[in-house]
């Protein structure tokens, strides 16, 4: 996994990201937009404040969802945008990426 940062100076109307994003090549996970059915998504990147994912199904912008974040579990979020198959959301409570096994540094054996 690699970290990515956005360069928003080139594009008028875009805001600078508040925190670095961590790229994530995840298996499909479930997004539950109405607590009744699940939509399969593939998380592309995360930050403590939100996520971007590939989602073939339309999801209502502004809706509250439960997202199964690998290494953390279910997290509540609000869908903020969707363009084509890409979508983004904001976590209702920021998450700690340090808790995720996939972000930990591997120990060196002496």
Helices and strands as residue ranges (DSSP letters): E 3-4, E 21-23, E 29-32, E 39-46, E 50-54, E 64-69, E 73-83, E 86-91, G 97-99, G 101-103
